């Protein structure tokens, strides 16, 4: 039980620190002439993440921690750190484009256009699995996929740099072609 509480405390503090960093980076980018795109979906992201974390506190605080899923979560945190270190002051939680700035093509961006989306999708599923909350993780994985679908529309339709994330678009296409049934557990 104590390990679950410590892990949830770590994730909560990490998310709060990321919000502070994202706000600082967003302000600095906007001051340099950057433009925010597709801001309308951002409140949904905030609410989804807040509900995900609040639910983990409600349902997971007294659960045993799976060593296997915890190790997968640690790997995801390494991916998160790699993304943050690679983007540096350009990392933010919003879609911010700095005109004239080249696309980042180093670190994990050599392999995937938006590796942070993959990390977050993994966390949405894996952290609940750490506490044995498979259905909870599946629900938020699907909700996160819906938010990424909305975000991918901007990359498909409006991205002035032409950096549409093929992986996200393929995922969105797959979701569009599937009939997903939500089963109450």
C-alpha positions in Angstrom: 0.0 0.0 0.0 2.8 2.4 0.9 4.5 1.7 -2.5 1.3 2.5 -4.3 0.9 5.8 -2.5 4.6 6.8 -3.1 4.2 6.0 -6.8 1.0 8.0 -7.1 2.7 10.9 -5.2 5.6 10.8 -7.7 3.3 10.8 -10.7 1.2 13.7 -9.2 4.3 15.8 -8.5 5.7 15.0 -11.9 2.6 16.1 -13.6 2.4 19.3 -11.6 6.1 20.1 -12.4 5.4 19.4 -16.1 2.5 21.9 -16.0 4.8 24.6 -14.6 7.5 23.8 -17.2 5.0 23.7 -20.0 3.5 27.1 -19.0 7.0 28.6 -18.8 8.0 27.2 -22.2 4.7 28.2 -23.8 5.1 31.8 -22.6 8.7 32.0 -23.8 7.8 30.5 -27.2 4.8 32.9 -27.6 7.1 35.8 -26.7 9.4 34.7 -29.6 6.5 34.9 -32.1 5.3 31.3 -31.8 1.6 30.6 -32.5 -0.7 28.2 -30.7 -2.7 25.9 -33.0 -5.9 24.0 -32.3 -6.3 25.3 -28.7 -9.9 24.3 -28.4 -9.2 20.7 -27.5 -6.7 21.5 -24.7 -9.3 21.7 -21.9 -10.3 18.1 -22.8 -6.7 17.0 -22.4 -6.4 18.7 -19.0 -9.7 17.2 -17.7 -8.9 13.8 -19.0 -5.5 13.7 -17.3 -6.9 15.1 -14.1 -9.7 12.5 -14.0 -7.2 9.7 -14.9 -4.9 10.7 -12.0 -7.8 11.3 -9.5 -9.2 7.9 -10.4 -5.8 6.3 -9.8 -5.7 7.8 -6.4 -9.3 6.7 -5.7 -8.9 3.1 -6.9 -5.1 2.4 -6.8 -3.8 3.8 -3.5 -4.3 0.6 -1.6 -3.5 -1.9 -4.3 -0.4 -4.0 -4.6 2.2 -2.8 -7.1 3.0 -5.2 -9.9 6.8 -5.4 -10.3 6.5 -6.2 -14.0 4.2 -3.3 -14.9 6.2 -1.0 -12.7 9.3 -1.8 -14.7 7.5 -1.0 -17.9 6.3 2.3 -16.3 10.0 3.1 -15.5 10.9 2.5 -19.1 8.2 4.9 -20.1 9.6 7.5 -17.7 12.9 7.1 -19.4 11.2 7.8 -22.7 9.5 10.9 -21.2 12.8 12.2 -19.9 14.4 11.6 -23.3 11.7 13.7 -25.0 12.0 16.5 -22.5 15.7 16.6 -22.8 15.6 16.6 -26.6 13.0 19.4 -26.9 14.4 21.5 -24.0 12.6 24.9 -24.1 10.4 23.8 -27.0 8.6 21.2 -25.0 5.0 22.1 -24.1 1.7 20.4 -23.6 0.1 22.5 -26.4 0.6 22.7 -30.1 2.9 25.6 -30.4 4.7 26.4 -33.7 7.6 28.7 -33.9 7.7 30.0 -37.5 11.0 29.4 -39.1 12.3 27.0 -36.5 13.4 23.7 -37.9 11.6 20.5 -36.9 13.4 18.6 -34.2 15.0 15.6 -35.8 17.3 14.3 -33.1 16.8 12.0 -30.0 13.5 10.0 -30.2 12.4 12.3 -33.0 14.7 10.5 -35.4 12.3 7.5 -35.1 8.9 9.0 -34.4 7.4 12.4 -35.1 5.7 12.7 -31.7 7.2 10.3 -29.2 5.6 12.0 -26.2 2.2 10.9 -27.5 3.4 7.3 -27.4 4.8 7.8 -23.9 1.5 9.3 -22.7 -0.6 6.6 -24.4 1.6 4.0 -22.7 1.3 5.6 -19.3 -2.5 5.8 -19.6 -2.6 2.1 -19.9 0.5 0.9 -17.9 0.1 2.9 -14.7 -3.3 1.5 -14.0 -1.9 -2.0 -14.8 0.7 -1.4 -12.1 -2.2 -1.4 -9.7 -4.2 -4.2 -11.4 -6.7 -1.8 -12.9 -6.9 -3.2 -16.4 -10.3 -2.0 -17.3 -9.5 1.5 -16.0 -6.4 1.6 -18.1 -8.2 0.4 -21.2 -10.9 3.1 -20.8 -8.3 5.9 -20.5 -6.2 4.5 -23.3 -9.3 4.8 -25.6 -10.1 8.3 -24.3 -6.5 9.3 -24.9 -6.7 7.8 -28.4 -9.7 10.0 -29.1 -7.8 13.1 -28.0 -4.9 12.1 -30.2 -7.3 11.6 -33.0 -8.5 15.2 -32.6 -4.9 16.5 -32.4 -3.9 14.4 -35.5 -6.5 16.3 -37.5 -4.5 19.5 -37.1 -1.3 17.7 -38.2 -3.2 16.3 -41.2 -5.0 19.4 -42.3 -3.1 22.5 -41.1 0.5 21.7 -40.3 2.4 24.4 -42.2 5.7 22.4 -41.9 4.1 19.3 -43.3 5.2 17.2 -40.3 2.0 15.2 -40.0 2.7 12.2 -37.8 2.1 9.2 -40.0 1.9 6.9 -37.0 -1.0 9.0 -35.5 -2.8 9.3 -38.8 -2.6 5.5 -39.3 -3.9 5.0 -35.8 -6.7 7.4 -36.4 -7.6 5.6 -39.7 -7.6 2.3 -37.8 -9.9 3.7 -35.2 -12.2 5.2 -37.8 -12.5 1.8 -39.5 -13.2 -0.2 -36.3 -16.5 -0.5 -34.4 -15.3 -0.2 -30.8 -17.7 -1.5 -28.2 -17.4 -0.1 -24.7 -18.2 -2.8 -22.2 -19.0 -1.8 -18.6 -17.0 -3.7 -16.2 
